[in-house]
Amino acid sequence: MSMKLYCSHTSPFARKVRVLIREKGATAHVSEETISALEDPPALHEANPLGKIPALIMPDGTSWFDSPLICEFLDVTLEGPQMIPASHIERFRVLRHQAIADGIMDAAVSIVFERARPEAQRSDMWIGRWSRAISRSLAILEDEVVSLDGPVDLGPIAVGTALGYLDFRHPDMKWQDSQTELAGWWRDFAKRPSFTETAPPA
């Protein structure tokens, strides 16, 4: 079965899916097509009425969108290591990590778009709220960093993707200075081929 993933090499949500595909050893089953959501391409709108990436297209034309849904679908559909555990406790641990990571990415992307607005229209209030949300979330991950060790699953994949996006778009946050244990974990985890192969352009 060959599927197609609409993605961007700068989207953290698309990167999460791309990393999962590589961790499952399934790149031969999912082709990647780079697309810009900001250009409103008709093909993306046909695949996802929300106009967002990533979007996954099946051979019969069925589409799946929203990165958590795509990740779960691929985990069930593709062979390879299980990325979302079946047991309730472990499953919810993974989904909780994904929720925190997705929240960090959502706030970080929002800051990027807000800063791109003309200065007179920019909201320091919203940038501050999003920045504080990121800081609180990083503090939780720092406290729980040991739970990211062990067999690779969607939890550390999502967290790693979020931290990579902060490094890419928000180096000024210098989050590593206050979350030293998390920073150490990320330095090691970022060396995995699935992350080096999907790193955003320099």
N, C-alpha and C positions, 0 to 999 in steps of 0.2 A: 504494500500500500504506500503510495507516494502522496505526501501532503505538501502544501506550500504555506510558508509563514511570511506574511507581510510584516516588515520590521524596519527599524532604524538603528544604526550602529551607535547612536547617542542616546537612545531611549533606555532607561534602566529597567522598565517593565518588559521590554522586548529582550533585553539582555538576560533577564531572569529565565525566560523561556528558552533562549538559545543555550544557556549554561545547562539547564536541565536536560535538553536534548543530547548534549555532549556527554553528560554524566551517565546517561542511559546507553551511550554508544550507538545512537540512532540517527546520526547525521545523514546516512544514506536514505533514510525514509522521509526526511523533511527538507525540502529545498527552501532557501531563504531569498526573498526578493526585497531589496531596499526600497523604501517608499517614504515620501514626505507627507505627513498628515496635514501640515500647514498649507500645502498646495491644493488640498481638497480633491485628490484624484478620484475619478468616478469608480475605479476598480476597488478602492478602499471603502467607499461609501456603499458599494454593492455587498462587500463582505461584512462590513460593520456599519450599521446606520448611525452609530455614534461618531463615526469618523476618527476613531482612535486606533493606535497600534499598541500591541500586536494584534493581528487577526490571523486565524488559522483556517485555511481552505482545504476541504476534503476533495477527493477525486470526483465525487458526485455533485460538487458545488456547495454542499453544506458548509457553513462557516461557524466558527467558534471565536468568541472575543472576550476580553477581560483576562488579564494574565493569570489570576488564580484558577479560573475555569479551564483555561488552556493547559496549564501545568497539570491539573488533576486529570483532564482528558488524556493527555499524552502519557501520563504515568500509568493509567489503566490500559491504554491501547498499545503502547510500545513494549517490546521486551527489554530486559535489562534490570538493573537494581531498582528496587522500589523506593520512590522518593517521598511518598506520603504513607506512613505506616498504617496498617489496618487496625491495630489495637486502639481503643478509645483514648487512653491516656497519652500515648506517644503521638497519636494523630493530632490531638488538640495542642500538644506542645509544639509540633511543627507548624500548625496553622496559626498559633499565637505568634510565633516568631515571624511568620510571613506577614501577619497583620501589622506588627510593629514596623517591619522593614518597608512594607508598602506605604505605610503612613509617613515614614521618613522620606521616601522617594516622592510621594505626592506633595509634601510640603516643600521639598527641595526644588522640584520642577516649578511649583507655583512661584517661588522666589525668583527663579530665572525669568519667567514670563513677566513678573511684576517689575523687575529691574529693567526689562527691555522697553517698558512703556516710557513715553516722554516724562521728563522729571516732574513737570507740573501735575501729571496725572498719577504719579507713583504714590503708593500708600505705605508710609513707614510703619503705620500701625499693623498692617497685615504682614509685612515682612518680619516685624518683631514677633508677632504671634506664631508664625510658621517657624521662625528660628528657635523660639523657646520650646515649641513642640518637638523639634528635632533634638534639642539638648536634653529634654526630659527622657525621650526615647532612648537616646544613647546611654544615658545614666542607667536605665534598666538593663540594657544589653551588657553594660560593663559589669553590673552585679551578677548577671546570669551567664557570663561568658563560658563557664565550664560546661554549660548545657549545649554549647555549640560543638563540642568535641565529640569524637566517636564517628560511626559510619555517616557518610555524607547523605543528607536528605534535603528536602526543599527548605527546611528551616535555615541552615547555614548558607544555602545557595541564595535565598532571599536577602539575608542579612549582608552577605558579602556584596551582593549587587548594590544594595543601598549605600554601603560604605564606599564602594568604588565610585558611585555617582557623586558622593560628597567630595571625594578627592578630585574628581574630574571637573565639576562645576563650582564647587565652593571651597577651594583650598584656603580661603581667608578664614574659614571657621576654625581651622586648626584643632579639630576635635580630638586628634591623637594626644594632645598635650594633657587633657584631663581624663581621657579614657585609655589609660596606658595598657591595661590588660587586653582590652578589646582591640587596640591598635596592634599589639603583638600577635594576637590570633589572626587578624586580617593580613598582616605581612606574610605569614606562612600560608594561609588559605589562598591568597591571591596568586600564588605560584602554581596552582593547579592548572593543567592545560586548558580546561574548560573556561577558565577566566582569562588566561593569557590570550587565547584565541578569539575571545569576544571583547577584548579591551576597546574602549572608545578611541577614536583617532586622537593622536597627540595634538 
